[in-house]
Amino acid sequence: LTGQVSNFRKRPTHQYFSLKDDRAVIQATIWSGVYQRLGFDLEEGMKINVVGRVQVYEPSGSYSIIIEKAEPDGIGA
């Protein structure tokens, strides 16, 4: 999944942000342990490629992605 980081919020155990493109947006979470292993810092507006698993919050029917891997767009392509 490729998108732009928006509304980035850093917390002690998670990092939260929206991952968006010109047609859609999904809420994203990355655990601190995964974030520390990325090798780069996420920044507002950065375009990234991610791999993760989709999670459904049933009360509202909303989807989010739990990120397992990420890299700046264009790296390793």
C-alpha positions as CSV (number, residue, x, y, z in Angstrom):
1,L,0.0,0.0,0.0
2,T,1.4,3.4,-0.9
3,G,0.3,6.7,0.5
4,Q,1.2,10.0,2.1
5,V,1.6,10.4,5.9
6,S,-1.0,12.8,7.4
7,N,-1.9,13.7,11.0
8,F,1.2,12.0,12.4
9,R,1.0,11.5,16.2
10,K,3.8,9.9,18.1
11,R,3.0,8.1,21.4
12,P,5.1,6.0,23.8
13,T,3.9,2.7,22.5
14,H,2.4,3.5,19.0
15,Q,2.6,5.9,16.2
16,Y,-0.7,6.9,14.6
17,F,-1.4,8.6,11.3
18,S,-3.6,8.6,8.2
19,L,-2.2,7.1,5.0
20,K,-3.8,8.8,2.1
21,D,-3.7,9.2,-1.7
22,D,-5.8,11.2,-4.1
23,R,-8.8,8.8,-3.8
24,A,-8.8,7.2,-0.3
25,V,-7.6,7.4,3.3
26,I,-7.0,4.7,5.9
27,Q,-6.0,5.2,9.5
28,A,-2.7,3.6,10.3
29,T,-0.9,2.4,13.5
30,I,2.7,1.3,13.9
31,W,4.0,-0.3,17.1
32,S,7.0,1.5,18.6
33,G,9.2,-1.6,18.2
34,V,8.5,-1.8,14.5
35,Y,8.9,2.0,14.1
36,Q,12.4,1.9,15.8
37,R,13.5,-0.7,13.2
38,L,12.4,1.3,10.2
39,G,15.7,3.1,9.8
40,F,14.1,6.4,9.1
41,D,11.7,8.8,10.8
42,L,8.1,9.3,9.5
43,E,7.3,12.9,8.7
44,E,4.1,14.7,7.8
45,G,3.6,14.6,4.0
46,M,6.1,11.8,3.4
47,K,5.1,9.3,0.7
48,I,5.7,5.7,1.9
49,N,5.1,2.1,0.9
50,V,3.8,-0.1,3.7
51,V,3.0,-3.8,4.4
52,G,0.6,-4.6,7.2
53,R,-2.7,-6.2,8.2
54,V,-6.1,-4.7,8.0
55,Q,-8.1,-4.4,11.2
56,V,-11.8,-3.8,11.4
57,Y,-13.4,-1.9,14.3
58,E,-16.8,-3.5,14.3
59,P,-18.8,-1.0,16.3
60,S,-18.3,1.6,13.5
61,G,-17.4,-0.7,10.7
62,S,-14.2,1.3,10.1
63,Y,-10.9,-0.1,8.7
64,S,-7.4,0.6,9.7
65,I,-4.0,-0.9,8.9
66,I,-1.4,-2.2,11.4
67,I,1.9,-1.6,9.7
68,E,4.5,-4.3,9.9
69,K,7.0,-2.9,7.3
70,A,7.5,0.5,5.7
71,E,9.9,2.3,3.4
72,P,10.0,5.7,1.7
73,D,8.4,5.5,-1.7
74,G,11.0,4.9,-4.4
75,I,13.4,2.9,-2.2
76,G,14.0,-0.6,-3.3
77,A,11.7,-0.3,-6.3
